[in-house]
Amino acid sequence: MDRVRKFLRKLPVSMQTEIDSLLHKVETGNTAGLDIKKLKGYKGLFRIRKGNIRIVFAQAEGTIRILFIGKRGDSRYEQF
């Protein structure tokens, strides 16, 4: 989770608020209009795409856990 916070701190404030808004929508279940895809080969893993930012999260039993937030093409994103 420290990598997620570190990445978010480096982003402009406007992008930070957009990502915060996206995560709030996912938590509340209001996913209409979001670019969300289930990751193939993984059970309960999804990704949200916002521009060149990717957010990978796990969803199980009503809880959401952020696994990765980073730019497209980041080697850590490619592992998913």
C-alpha positions as CSV (number, residue, x, y, z in Angstrom):
1,M,0.0,0.0,0.0
2,D,3.0,2.3,0.5
3,R,3.7,2.2,-3.2
4,V,0.1,3.3,-3.9
5,R,0.4,6.3,-1.6
6,K,3.8,7.3,-2.9
7,F,2.5,7.1,-6.5
8,L,-0.5,9.2,-5.6
9,R,1.5,11.9,-3.9
10,K,3.5,12.4,-7.1
11,L,0.4,13.1,-9.2
12,P,-1.2,16.5,-9.7
13,V,-3.9,17.3,-7.2
14,S,-6.6,17.3,-10.0
15,M,-5.6,13.7,-10.9
16,Q,-5.5,12.7,-7.2
17,T,-9.1,13.9,-6.8
18,E,-10.2,12.1,-9.9
19,I,-8.7,8.8,-8.7
20,D,-10.3,9.3,-5.3
21,S,-13.6,9.9,-6.9
22,L,-13.2,6.7,-9.0
23,L,-12.4,4.6,-5.9
24,H,-15.3,6.1,-4.0
25,K,-17.6,5.1,-6.9
26,V,-16.3,1.5,-6.9
27,E,-16.7,1.3,-3.1
28,T,-20.3,2.4,-3.3
29,G,-21.1,0.2,-6.3
30,N,-21.8,3.1,-8.7
31,T,-19.7,1.7,-11.5
32,A,-21.8,3.0,-14.4
33,G,-19.6,4.7,-17.0
34,L,-16.3,3.5,-15.5
35,D,-13.8,1.5,-17.7
36,I,-13.6,-1.6,-15.5
37,K,-12.5,-5.0,-16.7
38,K,-12.0,-8.3,-15.0
39,L,-8.4,-9.5,-15.3
40,K,-8.2,-12.9,-17.1
41,G,-6.7,-15.7,-15.1
42,Y,-7.4,-14.1,-11.7
43,K,-10.3,-14.6,-9.5
44,G,-11.8,-11.4,-8.2
45,L,-9.2,-9.0,-9.7
46,F,-10.3,-6.0,-11.8
47,R,-8.7,-3.0,-13.3
48,I,-9.9,0.5,-13.9
49,R,-8.5,2.6,-16.7
50,K,-8.3,6.4,-16.5
51,G,-6.2,7.8,-19.2
52,N,-2.8,6.2,-18.9
53,I,-3.3,5.4,-15.2
54,R,-4.3,1.8,-14.2
55,I,-5.8,0.8,-10.9
56,V,-5.8,-2.9,-10.1
57,F,-8.1,-4.0,-7.2
58,A,-9.4,-7.1,-5.6
59,Q,-13.1,-7.4,-4.7
60,A,-14.3,-10.1,-2.4
61,E,-17.3,-10.2,-0.1
62,G,-18.1,-6.5,-0.3
63,T,-14.5,-5.4,0.4
64,I,-12.2,-3.7,-2.0
65,R,-8.4,-3.9,-1.7
66,I,-6.2,-1.7,-4.0
67,L,-3.2,-3.7,-5.3
68,F,-1.7,-1.4,-7.8
69,I,-2.0,2.2,-9.1
70,G,0.5,3.1,-11.8
71,K,1.0,4.1,-15.3
72,R,0.3,1.9,-18.3
73,G,3.4,0.0,-19.3
74,D,4.8,-0.1,-15.7
75,S,6.6,-3.4,-15.2
76,R,4.5,-4.1,-12.1
77,Y,1.3,-3.6,-14.0
78,E,2.5,-6.0,-16.7
79,Q,2.6,-8.8,-14.2
80,F,-1.2,-8.9,-14.0
